[in-house]
């Protein structure tokens, strides 16, 4: 059939563990050791492994475990929309391309909403007059007097433990949707798009939340109904 390397290619050498310069005797000894004992029991015997494959256990074995950050429950929860969770995670890590981060790369850009010179994460969520007005519209009835333009105070409020479960779900969903829509609107304006007024942005957030609640088929009917009733009672977007 010709030369072995012409049949197997360069990868064949790697798979067999045979050096390209090996003699026939050396290659035979290597492959015999690799494939000779085919009938032996291949069940792992190490106490750290199970006799079956588990993707979950494999992932937990390989990954580097770190302490959970206090805000993880605001980012990752069953009712969240994945693309929004990812964006909120970037916001918590302060990795969104805000004006203050762009300045580190030699680019100057102010807030597109209010022309504030330092467009930081904390300014956008929600110290800016435009974004805070939107946040007030969608979250004031849930947060009441606790509503604030300060990022740290808002996060602290969302983490409060003695809140009704439905309120907690709604707050986290509204928080994520607000960040997602406001960042999307910000980018649209940055690239020459039409500037949406406060009412339009507020309605966009409300509609996304409504559709998300309606799509939560895995929740019990009474819980789903409770979320919908609570949302429609407070907002009529």
Number of C-alpha atoms within 10 A of each C-alpha: 5 6 8 11 12 10 10 13 11 12 10 14 15 12 9 14 13 17 12 11 8 11 11 9 8 13 18 13 13 17 13 11 10 12 10 11 9 8 7 7 7 8 10 11 9 8 7 7 14 12 11 7 9 11 8 8 11 11 10 11 12 8 8 7 8 6 5 8 7 10 14 12 13 22 23 17 14 11 16 22 17 13 12 20 20 15 19 23 19 14 19 17 10 14 13 18 15 22 21 18 19 15 14 9 9 7 10 14 17 16 18 20 18 13 11 15 13 18 24 21 21 17 19 27 24 23 17 21 15 18 25 20 17 22 25 18 18 21 19 16 12 18 16 10 8 13 17 18 20 16 17 12 13 17 16 12 16 21 17 9 9 7 12 8 12 15 16 18 19 21 19 21 24 22 23 24 25 28 22 20 17 23 18 12 18 20 14 15 15 16 8 8 11 10 15 13 10 16 12 13 21 22 17 17 25 22 15 17 22 18 11 15 20 13 12 15 10 8 13 10 11 9 13 18 14 13 20 18 12 15 20 13 9 13 15 9 14
